[in-house]
Amino acid sequence: MPQKNKIKYTPVAVDDMDEIFSYISKDNVAVAEALLQKITTGISRLTEFSNMGSVLSDEEYTLIKNGYRFIVIQPYLVFYRIMDDTIVIHRILHGRRDYLRELFS
């Protein structure tokens, strides 16, 4: 059986999760908790299927470094990189945001 990858969150990704929870919990704490659970569950799938995310292409976006991938957990995009046996979660951003600017500015 192959070894599972580890998940590591950057400090800014943790801040993204806090921001998501704070914003949504203003209206409904239960919905905010359910959404964070949905995001966490989606991210945990990366431990077994690390390549399931789409690759951000250098050809399309000249500012993007090689190796960034993302998965969609509606309505959020989770941006990550695979580094050896670790999945590093870089950002968790709403799909309507200018996520390329948020990632690389």
C-alpha atoms as a printed R data frame, in Angstrom:
    type eleno elety resid chain resno       x      y       z
1   ATOM     1    CA   MET     A     1   0.000  0.000   0.000
2   ATOM     2    CA   PRO     A     2   1.502  3.380  -0.985
3   ATOM     3    CA   GLN     A     3   2.313  5.838   1.774
4   ATOM     4    CA   LYS     A     4  -0.114  8.731   2.147
5   ATOM     5    CA   ASN     A     5   1.097 12.272   1.691
6   ATOM     6    CA   LYS     A     6   1.021 14.756   4.548
7   ATOM     7    CA   ILE     A     7  -0.920 18.009   4.403
8   ATOM     8    CA   LYS     A     8   0.718 21.259   5.488
9   ATOM     9    CA   TYR     A     9  -1.011 24.649   5.510
10  ATOM    10    CA   THR     A    10   0.904 27.871   4.995
11  ATOM    11    CA   PRO     A    11   0.071 30.630   7.502
12  ATOM    12    CA   VAL     A    12  -1.786 32.563   4.796
13  ATOM    13    CA   ALA     A    13  -3.924 29.477   3.993
14  ATOM    14    CA   VAL     A    14  -4.844 29.237   7.683
15  ATOM    15    CA   ASP     A    15  -5.771 32.932   7.556
16  ATOM    16    CA   ASP     A    16  -7.931 32.202   4.493
17  ATOM    17    CA   MET     A    17  -9.831 29.522   6.453
18  ATOM    18    CA   ASP     A    18 -10.298 31.928   9.384
19  ATOM    19    CA   GLU     A    19 -11.554 34.631   7.013
20  ATOM    20    CA   ILE     A    20 -14.020 32.241   5.380
21  ATOM    21    CA   PHE     A    21 -15.374 31.149   8.742
22  ATOM    22    CA   SER     A    22 -15.612 34.708  10.112
23  ATOM    23    CA   TYR     A    23 -17.422 36.027   7.056
24  ATOM    24    CA   ILE     A    24 -19.992 33.240   6.802
25  ATOM    25    CA   SER     A    25 -20.544 32.834  10.553
26  ATOM    26    CA   LYS     A    26 -21.864 36.402  10.702
27  ATOM    27    CA   ASP     A    27 -25.016 35.018   9.076
28  ATOM    28    CA   ASN     A    28 -24.980 31.368  10.129
29  ATOM    29    CA   VAL     A    29 -22.400 29.574  12.281
30  ATOM    30    CA   ALA     A    30 -23.671 26.094  11.338
31  ATOM    31    CA   VAL     A    31 -23.286 26.831   7.625
32  ATOM    32    CA   ALA     A    32 -19.782 28.197   8.225
33  ATOM    33    CA   GLU     A    33 -18.799 25.054  10.140
34  ATOM    34    CA   ALA     A    34 -20.264 22.811   7.427
35  ATOM    35    CA   LEU     A    35 -18.372 24.680   4.706
36  ATOM    36    CA   LEU     A    36 -15.065 24.406   6.567
37  ATOM    37    CA   GLN     A    37 -15.703 20.683   7.019
38  ATOM    38    CA   LYS     A    38 -16.396 20.373   3.278
39  ATOM    39    CA   ILE     A    39 -13.146 22.195   2.462
40  ATOM    40    CA   THR     A    40 -11.145 20.109   4.950
41  ATOM    41    CA   THR     A    41 -12.606 16.875   3.577
42  ATOM    42    CA   GLY     A    42 -11.765 17.904   0.014
43  ATOM    43    CA   ILE     A    43  -8.220 18.780   0.996
44  ATOM    44    CA   SER     A    44  -7.793 15.491   2.872
45  ATOM    45    CA   ARG     A    45  -8.458 13.612  -0.389
46  ATOM    46    CA   LEU     A    46  -5.157 15.001  -1.623
47  ATOM    47    CA   THR     A    47  -3.304 12.686   0.778
48  ATOM    48    CA   GLU     A    48  -4.167  9.768  -1.488
49  ATOM    49    CA   PHE     A    49  -4.746 11.535  -4.811
50  ATOM    50    CA   SER     A    50  -2.246 14.399  -4.816
51  ATOM    51    CA   ASN     A    51  -2.316 14.813  -8.605
52  ATOM    52    CA   MET     A    52  -6.073 15.150  -8.862
53  ATOM    53    CA   GLY     A    53  -5.900 18.934  -9.075
54  ATOM    54    CA   SER     A    54  -5.547 20.880 -12.281
55  ATOM    55    CA   VAL     A    55  -2.119 22.293 -13.087
56  ATOM    56    CA   LEU     A    56  -1.640 26.010 -13.460
57  ATOM    57    CA   SER     A    57   0.199 26.351 -16.759
58  ATOM    58    CA   ASP     A    58   3.249 28.562 -17.241
59  ATOM    59    CA   GLU     A    59   2.302 28.988 -20.873
60  ATOM    60    CA   GLU     A    60  -1.000 30.625 -20.002
61  ATOM    61    CA   TYR     A    61   0.169 32.662 -17.017
62  ATOM    62    CA   THR     A    62   3.742 33.887 -17.192
63  ATOM    63    CA   LEU     A    63   3.745 34.891 -13.511
64  ATOM    64    CA   ILE     A    64   2.941 31.396 -12.260
65  ATOM    65    CA   LYS     A    65   5.707 29.205 -10.887
66  ATOM    66    CA   ASN     A    66   5.820 25.558 -11.933
67  ATOM    67    CA   GLY     A    67   4.073 23.037  -9.778
68  ATOM    68    CA   TYR     A    68   1.002 24.888  -8.585
69  ATOM    69    CA   ARG     A    69  -2.208 22.923  -8.770
70  ATOM    70    CA   PHE     A    70  -5.729 23.610  -7.619
71  ATOM    71    CA   ILE     A    71  -8.887 21.779  -6.725
72  ATOM    72    CA   VAL     A    72 -12.367 23.227  -6.723
73  ATOM    73    CA   ILE     A    73 -14.465 22.957  -3.587
74  ATOM    74    CA   GLN     A    74 -17.420 25.106  -4.563
75  ATOM    75    CA   PRO     A    75 -17.278 28.059  -4.403
76  ATOM    76    CA   TYR     A    76 -13.608 27.988  -3.348
77  ATOM    77    CA   LEU     A    77 -10.355 27.144  -5.117
78  ATOM    78    CA   VAL     A    78  -7.638 25.444  -3.089
79  ATOM    79    CA   PHE     A    79  -4.144 26.128  -4.443
80  ATOM    80    CA   TYR     A    80  -1.382 23.723  -3.510
81  ATOM    81    CA   ARG     A    81   2.013 22.324  -4.467
82  ATOM    82    CA   ILE     A    82   3.377 18.825  -4.072
83  ATOM    83    CA   MET     A    83   6.739 18.875  -2.318
84  ATOM    84    CA   ASP     A    84   8.187 15.386  -1.828
85  ATOM    85    CA   ASP     A    85   5.664 13.560   0.400
86  ATOM    86    CA   THR     A    86   3.916 16.750   1.535
87  ATOM    87    CA   ILE     A    87   0.986 18.629   0.026
88  ATOM    88    CA   VAL     A    88   1.478 22.310   0.826
89  ATOM    89    CA   ILE     A    89  -1.776 24.268   0.820
90  ATOM    90    CA   HIS     A    90  -0.898 27.812  -0.267
91  ATOM    91    CA   ARG     A    91  -4.242 29.589  -0.549
92  ATOM    92    CA   ILE     A    92  -7.980 28.977  -0.313
93  ATOM    93    CA   LEU     A    93  -9.745 31.664  -2.324
94  ATOM    94    CA   HIS     A    94 -13.281 32.315  -3.472
95  ATOM    95    CA   GLY     A    95 -13.671 31.567  -7.175
96  ATOM    96    CA   ARG     A    96 -14.983 35.068  -7.893
97  ATOM    97    CA   ARG     A    97 -11.849 36.754  -6.579
98  ATOM    98    CA   ASP     A    98  -8.948 37.709  -8.799
99  ATOM    99    CA   TYR     A    99  -7.082 34.689  -7.512
100 ATOM   100    CA   LEU     A   100  -4.054 35.065  -9.788
101 ATOM   101    CA   ARG     A   101  -3.414 38.510  -8.345
102 ATOM   102    CA   GLU     A   102  -3.974 37.188  -4.823
103 ATOM   103    CA   LEU     A   103  -1.568 34.307  -5.402
104 ATOM   104    CA   PHE     A   104   1.270 36.044  -7.144
105 ATOM   105    CA   SER     A   105   1.266 39.730  -6.253
